[in-house]
Structure formats: C-alpha cells, structure tokens
Amino acid sequence: MPRYRPHVAARPSWRCRVCGAAWPCSPARLALLGEYRENRTGLLIYLGTLMYEATGDLADLNGQAVPDGLADRFLSWARAR
C-alpha cells in the first residue's frame, strides 16, 4: 500500500514538495480544510502568517518583486462560503 506523503511547502520557492504545484496545492488545501474544519478563523490566521513569510521569501527570489496574486493563492479559497 502506498504511503501518504503530506503536501507541504518547500521554502523558499513555496512549491509543494510532493507535486511541485504552487503551495498550497489542491491536496494541501483539502488537508487544511479538514484539519481546521471547526476553526475557519484559525485557518485564515495560519494562512495569513504563511503568506507573510512567503512574501519575503518570494521577493528575495524575484529580486525584491513580490509576486501578484498571493492573497488569492493563500487566503481567498479558505474563506467561509
């Protein structure tokens, strides 16, 4: 039986260590929604903290230019519907 590998970010690129997609990838989003199913506010605080860290890492990689769309990538999908 294949072993589950968590979809976590590789820093400083913020790409998934398993699938290589921009993190949080779809499997990571599903796992986070499950983990924080009773605490959506906590999930948004956690993701906001990670977005802040990613902003610095990605700016350093891109010559101080912050990539567009980080709020959508890190936060928009996690809002309550």
N, C-alpha and C positions, 0 to 999 in steps of 0.2 A: 504494500500500500504506500502511495507517495506521501511524503511528509509535508505538512503545511509550512510554508515559509511566509512570515509576515511581510507585507508590503510596506517597507519603511524607507525614509528618505536617505539618500547618500548626500552628505554635505561635502563641499559647498555647492554642488550642482543642483541640489533639490530635485533629483531624478530618483525614481523608485529603484531600489536595489534588486528587485526581482524582475520586473517587467520593463524597466527603462523609461516608462512614461513620466511626464511631469507629475511630481508628487504634490498633493495627494491624488493618486491614481484611483480608478473606479473601485478596485478591491480594497484599497486603504479607506476610501470614503465609506463603503459599506461596513467595514470593520469598526470605524469610528462611530458611525451612527448606531451600531449595535452596542458598543461599549458605553456610549453616552445617551442611550435611549431615554433615560429618566432625567437627564440633566442637559438639555439643549443649551442653556446659558453657559454651563461649564465647558461644553464643546466649543462654543464660539470664543470664549476667553482663551482656551488652549490653542485654537487655530489662529487667533489674533497674535498670540505670543510667537507662534512659529512663523507667521507671516512677517513679523517684525525682524526675526532672526534671518529669514530668507532674503528679505530686502537688503540687508547688509552684505550677506554672502554673495548674492547675485550681482549687486552693484560692484563689489570688488572684482568679480569675474568679468564684468562687462565694461570695465573702465569707468566706474562710478555712475553709469547709466542704470537707473532702476527699470527693470522690465515692466511693460504695461500689463494690466490685467491680473495683478497679484490678488486683489480683493476678490475678484470673481473666482480665481483658482483656489483660494484658501477659505473664503467665507460665504459667498453667495449660495452655494449648494447646500450649506448646512442650516440655513435659516428655516424656522418653522413655516410650514406651508398652510 
